[in-house]
Amino acid sequence: MKRSVFVEFALFALIPLSEAGCWQGLLKQGATHCQDGADKTWHPVGSSWINSRCDQCDCGSTSVTCCYGLPGVVKFADDCTVEYNYDTCTYKVFKKIDPTIECPHAAVLK
């Protein structure tokens, strides 16, 4: 495929959306694919995917949009810790001394 058909999509040229947890990159006219900024993988127009950072992405006819899939700020007690699993796009908050004991927490998307 010719480069001119693809996305003019650079990490530094991302256009933020009004929703703080999402970002958007514009496609060149006639583009048939979008490039994921995190994984550098290509996806056809009309497709959706979850990348290796657990971002939910959509490739539209004029732009690619991605939104954070995991919370960026998690509030919990000092004797607890958070562990992110990027294979399953989940997280767990538990006691530092005993990972089998879950901790109450508040999560905020980025």
C-alpha positions as CSV (number, residue, x, y, z in Angstrom):
1,M,0.0,0.0,0.0
2,K,1.2,3.5,-0.7
3,R,2.2,5.7,2.2
4,S,-0.1,8.5,0.9
5,V,-3.1,6.3,1.5
6,F,-2.2,5.8,5.2
7,V,-2.6,8.0,8.2
8,E,-0.6,11.1,8.9
9,F,-0.6,10.1,12.5
10,A,2.2,11.1,14.7
11,L,2.1,11.0,18.5
12,F,3.0,14.7,18.7
13,A,0.2,15.7,16.3
14,L,-2.6,14.2,18.3
15,I,-5.6,16.4,18.8
16,P,-7.1,16.2,22.2
17,L,-10.9,15.7,22.5
18,S,-13.1,17.4,25.1
19,E,-13.1,14.2,27.1
20,A,-9.8,14.2,28.9
21,G,-9.3,10.4,28.7
22,C,-9.4,10.3,24.9
23,W,-7.3,11.5,22.0
24,Q,-7.7,11.7,18.2
25,G,-5.6,11.7,15.1
26,L,-6.8,12.8,11.7
27,L,-6.5,10.6,8.6
28,K,-5.4,11.7,5.2
29,Q,-8.3,11.9,2.7
30,G,-8.8,8.5,1.1
31,A,-7.0,6.6,3.9
32,T,-8.0,2.9,4.2
33,H,-6.2,2.2,7.6
34,C,-5.4,3.8,10.9
35,Q,-2.1,3.3,12.8
36,D,-2.3,2.6,16.6
37,G,0.1,5.1,18.2
38,A,1.1,2.8,21.0
39,D,1.6,-0.5,19.1
40,K,2.3,0.9,15.6
41,T,-0.2,-1.7,14.2
42,W,-2.5,-0.9,11.3
43,H,-6.3,-1.3,11.4
44,P,-8.8,-1.0,8.6
45,V,-11.3,1.9,8.6
46,G,-14.5,0.8,10.5
47,S,-12.6,-1.4,12.9
48,S,-12.2,-1.2,16.7
49,W,-9.5,-2.7,18.9
50,I,-7.9,-2.7,22.3
51,N,-4.1,-2.1,22.2
52,S,-1.3,-3.3,24.6
53,R,-1.9,-0.3,26.9
54,C,-5.6,-1.3,27.2
55,D,-6.7,1.7,25.2
56,Q,-10.0,1.3,23.3
57,C,-9.5,2.6,19.8
58,D,-11.8,3.2,16.8
59,C,-10.8,3.8,13.2
60,G,-13.3,6.0,11.5
61,S,-13.4,7.4,8.0
62,T,-11.7,10.7,9.0
63,S,-9.9,9.9,12.2
64,V,-8.6,7.4,14.7
65,T,-9.8,7.9,18.3
66,C,-8.4,6.1,21.4
67,C,-9.6,6.3,25.0
68,Y,-7.8,5.1,28.2
69,G,-9.1,1.7,29.3
70,L,-7.5,1.5,32.7
71,P,-7.7,4.1,35.6
72,G,-4.7,6.3,35.9
73,V,-5.3,7.4,39.5
74,V,-6.4,5.0,42.2
75,K,-6.9,6.2,45.8
76,F,-6.3,3.6,48.5
77,A,-4.9,3.2,52.0
78,D,-1.1,3.4,52.6
79,D,-0.9,-0.3,53.5
80,C,-2.3,-1.2,50.1
81,T,-0.9,-1.3,46.5
82,V,-2.3,-1.5,43.0
83,E,-1.3,-4.0,40.3
84,Y,-2.2,-3.5,36.6
85,N,-2.5,-6.5,34.3
86,Y,-2.1,-5.3,30.7
87,D,-2.7,-8.8,29.4
88,T,-6.3,-8.9,30.7
89,C,-6.8,-5.1,31.0
90,T,-7.7,-5.3,34.7
91,Y,-6.3,-4.1,37.9
92,K,-6.3,-5.2,41.5
93,V,-5.9,-3.2,44.8
94,F,-4.7,-5.4,47.7
95,K,-2.8,-5.3,51.0
96,K,1.0,-5.1,50.7
97,I,1.5,-7.8,53.3
98,D,-1.2,-10.1,51.9
99,P,-2.2,-10.0,48.3
100,T,-5.3,-12.1,49.0
101,I,-6.9,-9.3,50.9
102,E,-8.5,-6.7,48.6
103,C,-8.6,-3.0,49.6
104,P,-11.4,-0.5,49.1
105,H,-10.4,2.1,46.6
106,A,-11.6,4.8,44.2
107,A,-10.5,4.8,40.6
108,V,-10.4,7.7,38.2
109,L,-9.8,7.4,34.4
110,K,-7.1,9.5,33.0
